[in-house]
Amino acid sequence: MPSKLKLRLELISELIWPFVKSLTQQEITQNDLAIKDDNSAITKASWGKNPNLFLEELHRMYDEEQERRRAADTKASNYLLVAAALISILTYFGGLLGDELPSSKVAAIIGYFATTAIVFAVLYIMGFVWWSFKALKASSYETLGTVDLTKFTKSTSAQAKKNLIISLAKSIRSNQDQTNKKMTFVNLSHLFLFRIFIMFSIIAILQCLISIASKINADTNQPHENHTTAASYSVLKNLQEGELFEDSVTKVQLSFKYSLFNSLPIATINLGSPRKPIIAAINSGDSWNFLYRTDLYTLKIIRVDRPNNSVDIGIRQI
């Protein structure tokens, strides 16, 4: 039972975060012994019966291993270019969530899920880049050099062919392990890329849901008797974002700031020096009473127009 639980936990962790299992010391020893046994078998094999056929086949296998290695390096390099584009897309998504989250509890909850998806996307991009760099990391590959060929000239033609065959076979055997490791890193990068696309799809869907919730919330919060409400106020002004409204009573400046933790627009009410500005979240029907030059005034938000980033304000003396 514990072994089954451990296996399930490993499957879940690998599903969330792909990884390569580290080899135990026993497995490392077994791999080293397998390489020694293979090299010993290559040395003891009888290659003299048809050396030209063996040599031709070994050349083909050697070229295939070289092509596999080049393909892995090319794919890893392309993945790094893809990572740069993914970071730009992620920055765009983050900007949307930071600037356009509507004033709705449902939308705020959706925003929390979207933020979680963005965090996972960032982590997956980091893993994607990490394994791509690992795949590009220089590895030791065996190849035949001029010194090896010089040694073969000291032997007879038949013996030289045999020595060449043995050297090529050992090089291929050694390079296979390095190429397989490189391909494993590339495959891990591909797994992370797949998870990044899943996170981006989730973020895009959640962003659409946030926009829908924003529209529903804006339609719900609009009062039906704006003119009746405004009639009781001496001043009615449509204030655009960043615009400063000033008269003998007060100064009002509006700024719309959306975030996951504060999804309401912000109104800065400047009562003049030395009074400090009042900064508060605003919604339709919100109002504040404040003293100015010994008189009591009321500022009321008549209507909030979120799509256009503006509000209708009214000010009256009580």
Order of alpha helices (4+ residues) and beta strands (2+ residues): alpha-alpha-alpha-alpha-alpha-alpha-alpha-beta-beta-beta-beta-beta-beta-beta-beta
